[in-house]
Amino acid sequence: MNETFITSSITKFLKRNDFYIIQSIHPGGQGGLNYKVNSKPIYPDLLAFKETLFIIGENKPSYSESDHRKLNTLMQSQEVDSKYKFI
């Protein structure tokens, strides 16, 4: 299982469950939307929305310490509302 398969699978799953996909970045792709935290842009792999649920995520086949730090930094910033879900 690779990151391309995981990204495609997550995107398909969310679409089937009526999420609006705002951003889904495949490996090697360029992020369009970002959050600026401490003057540094953070480009999440996944941004999806449904009703009151907003998902911000990273797509990896195994645990990534750098992505974990990226999402924690984003989650603790004032740029993101605390009701958002991180995956």
C-alpha positions in Angstrom: 0.0 0.0 0.0 1.4 3.4 -1.0 0.6 7.0 -0.3 -1.2 7.4 -3.7 -3.5 4.5 -3.0 -4.2 5.8 0.5 -4.9 9.4 -0.8 -7.3 8.0 -3.5 -9.0 5.7 -1.0 -9.6 8.4 1.6 -10.9 10.8 -1.0 -13.3 8.2 -2.5 -14.5 7.3 1.0 -15.2 10.9 1.9 -17.0 11.6 -1.4 -19.2 8.5 -0.9 -20.1 9.9 2.5 -21.1 13.3 1.1 -18.0 15.3 2.1 -17.0 18.2 -0.1 -13.3 17.8 -0.9 -11.6 21.1 -0.8 -8.0 19.8 -1.3 -6.6 16.3 -1.8 -2.9 16.4 -2.6 -1.3 13.2 -4.1 2.4 12.5 -3.5 4.5 15.0 -5.4 1.6 17.3 -5.9 1.6 21.0 -5.0 -0.6 22.3 -2.2 -2.9 25.2 -3.1 -4.4 26.1 0.2 -2.4 26.6 3.3 -2.5 27.9 6.8 0.1 30.4 7.9 1.4 29.6 11.4 4.3 31.6 12.8 4.8 33.2 9.3 5.3 29.7 7.8 2.8 28.1 5.4 1.4 24.6 6.3 -0.1 22.7 3.4 -2.3 19.8 4.6 -2.7 16.9 2.2 -6.5 16.8 2.9 -9.1 19.4 3.5 -12.7 18.2 3.5 -16.0 19.6 4.7 -19.5 18.2 5.6 -22.1 20.1 7.5 -20.3 21.2 10.7 -17.3 18.9 10.3 -14.1 20.1 8.7 -11.3 17.6 8.3 -7.6 18.5 8.0 -5.3 15.6 7.4 -2.1 14.0 6.2 -2.1 10.9 4.1 0.7 8.4 4.8 1.2 4.6 4.6 2.9 4.7 8.0 3.4 7.1 11.0 5.3 10.3 10.1 6.7 12.3 13.0 7.1 15.4 10.9 3.4 15.3 9.8 2.4 14.6 13.4 4.3 17.8 14.4 2.8 19.7 11.5 -0.8 18.8 12.5 -0.1 19.5 16.2 1.3 22.9 15.3 -1.7 23.7 13.2 -4.1 22.4 15.8 -2.6 24.6 18.5 -2.5 27.7 16.3 -5.2 30.4 16.3 -5.6 29.9 12.6 -7.8 26.8 13.2 -11.0 26.6 15.1 -10.9 24.0 17.9 -13.9 22.2 16.5 -12.0 21.0 13.5 -11.1 17.3 13.3 -7.5 16.3 12.5 -6.7 12.9 11.0 
